[in-house]
Amino acid sequence: MLIRSLVFTALFFLVTLVFACAVVLSAPFQFDTRFRLGKGWAWVSLWLLKHICGLDYVVEGAENIPEQSAVALIKHSSTFETIVVFLLFPPQCIVLKRELMWIPFLGWALALIKPIAIDRNARRSAVRQVVHMGTARLEEGLWVVIFPEGTRMPAGTTRRFGVSGALLACEAGRSVVPVAHNAGDFWPRRGLRKRSGTIRVVIGPPIDATGRKPAEVNDEAKRWIDGAMAQISPAHRSAEPSTENSANQS
């Protein structure tokens, strides 16, 4: 599996470079065109993952996706979820660390798909940025995708969720859609080796944030994700979740 994982990694970087260049060249066109290229990148990457590493995925709960754009809070434990998210929801923007924008070609491409690039060390200003820009994106009809743990966590662990996603949903009057997956059991956050199998991606029922306190909405989303993880991830069932402080998260 190590050789296959190395082959996949090399091709994944190549595919990412090719699609990044395509997105940059598509700058004169509408956002929908650039987002379709992002979906194409995700589809090709996951096709390679399946046929080289034997690692496939299934999506459960797609019927829970509301028609109106919402805030998606996604478990963060692997590179996988940053790819598959393009195929899960309608046109979207992703909250990401601003350092990614400094990478040649990739950063230029990311800048063209309307991300919310934050300084994670800025704390309060980062939260205000997510709320301000996220509200504008939601009004455009885009989804806002957030990885509330702020960083990829080892399989079986979690940390306190940053509040920005729940605060955005409350202030914009939109729903929060929680997403759990067990990609960390197959594609660890560090290391090249990938295990064959099938990743389960579970989309939860939307959580109405209207008139509620952000902390209450955040806690409900985390409880749902942690509960789903206990059902689908052997690592999560066998390990005591981390209670690492995440005060510098957005």
N, C-alpha and C positions, 0 to 999 in steps of 0.2 A: 504493500500500500504506500510505502514511502516514495518509491519511484513514481507511481501514478500521481501521488500528491504533488511531487515536484514538477511533473509534466503539466498538471493542471495549473499550478501556480504560474509557471512561465507563460502558458497560453492566456491565463486570466489577465496578467499584466499587459500582454500584447493586445488583447481584445479591448481592454480598458483604454489603452492609448489610442487605438483606432477610433473607438466611439467618441472619446474626448475630442479628437481632432474633428470628427464629423459634427459634433455639437458646436464647436467653435466656428466651423464653416457655415453652420446654419443660423448664425447670429442675425442675419437680415430677415429671417422668417419669424412666424408667430411662435409664441411659447408652446403651443400644442405640438408643433413640429419637433421642437427640441425635447419635449417630454416623451414623444413617441420614440425618439432615438434612445432616451434613457431606458425605456421599456425594452427596446431591442437589445441594448447592452445587458440588461438583467436576464432576458430570455436566453441569449447566447451563453452567458456565463453559467447559468444553471443547467443548460443543456450539456455543456462541457463537464460540469460537476457530476452529472448523472452518468454520462457515458465513459468518463475517464476514471472517476473514483467510485462509481456505483452508489452515489449518495443522491437520493431523490427527496421530494417533499410532497406533502398533502396539506390542503387548507381545509379547516373545519370552521363552520360558523360564518361562512360568507353571507348568509342570509341576514346576519346582524348588521351589515353595513348600511347605514341610513342614506337616504337620497341626498339630504343636505350635507354640505361639507362640514367636517367635524375635526376634532383634535384626536389623533391616534397616539396612544402611549404604548410603547413597544419594549418588551424585555430585551436587554442588551447583554449578550454573552458571546457573540461571534461576529464575523464579517458577513455571514449569511443574511442576517436580517436587514443589513444595509443594502443588499442587492434585491431580495425578494419584495421589499416594500414597494418597489416600482410596479410590481404586478398585483399587489393586494388591493390598492385603493385607486380611485380616479386621480386626475392631475393633482399634484401635491407640491408642497415645499417642505424641506427638511431642516430642522434646527441642528446645526453642526458647529464644531469648534473652528474658529476663524483661521487657525494654522493650516487647515486643509486648503484654504484659498490661495496659499502661497506656493503650492506645488505647480510647477509648469505643466501646461496642457490640462491636467486634471482640475486644478484650481480655476483655470479660465473657463472650462466647461461647467463646473459647478456654479460659477457666478452667473451663468446664463439660464439656470433653471430655478432662479428666484429663491435661493436658500436664505435662511436667517442665520448668519454667521456671527457667533458670539465669542466674547472673551470670557472664558469660564472663571477666570480669577476676578472678574469685575463684580460678581455677585448681584447686588441690587440693580445695577444698571443693565446687566444681562437679562434679568427678569423683566425689567421695563421694556427692553428692546424686543423680547419675545412677545410680550403683550401688545405693544404698539404695532410692530410689523406683522405679527400673527393675525391681529384683527383685520388689517388691510388685506392680507392674503385670503382670509376666510370670506371677506366681502367680495373678493374677486371670484369666489367659487372654488378656490383651492383648499385641499386638506392641509393641515399642519401636522407633520410627523415629528414626534419627540421621543428620544430615548431617555426616560426620566432618571435612570440611575447615573447618567452623565458619563459613564465609561463602561467598557466591557467588563463584566464580572465573570469570574471562573464558574464553571458549571456547579450548581448546588449552592451558590451564594447569592445574596442580594444586598441591597443597601437602601437607605431611606431615599424616597423619590424627591427630586427637585419639585418645587411648587409651580413653576412657570406654566406648565401645560394646563393644570387645573385652574389656575388663575386666569389664563387666557380664555378657557371655556366659560368660566363664570362671567367674566366681563363681556364676552362677545355673545353670550346666550346660546352657546352651542353645546353639543354632546361630547363626551369623552368616550373613545372606543378603545378598550384595553386589548392588547394582543400578547399572548404567551407562545413560546415555542421551545423546543428542546434541542436547538442547533448546537448549543454548547457541549452536548454529549457526543456529537459527531465531528464538529469542526471547532476545536478549542480556540480560545481567544489568542493564544500563543502557540507556536509550533506549526510545522508544515503538514504533519500527518492528519489525514481525514479518514474516518471510519465509514465503511459502506453501511447503508441502511436507508431508512425513511424518516426525515424530519417531520414532526407534526407542528403545524402552525394553527393556533386556535384563536379565533376572533370572538371576543366576548360581546354581550349585549351592550348597546350604548347606555352610558350613564348620563342622565339629564343633569346639567349643571345649573339650570335656571333657578335663581333665587337662593342658591346654596353657598355655603362657605367653601373656599378653595381647599382648605385642609380636610374637610369632610369628603369632598369629591376625590381628592388625592388618596386618602386612606381607603376609600371604597375601591378605587382602581387597583391599588397595590394588593389589597386583600384578594381581589378576583384573580390577578395575575399570579400571586403566590399560591393560591388554591389550585389554579390550573396547572402550574408548574409541578406541584406535588402529585398531580395525576399523570402527567406525561413524561416527567424526567426522573429516571432512576437516581441520578446524582443529587437532585433536589430532595428526593425522599430520604436519601441516606446521609445527607450532610446537614449540619446545623447552619441555618442562614446567618450570614455575616450581619452585624449591626454597625458596620463601619459608618462613621459620621460623614455626611455629605453636605456640610454647610456651604461649601463653595460651588454646589451644583446650581444649575438653572432650573 
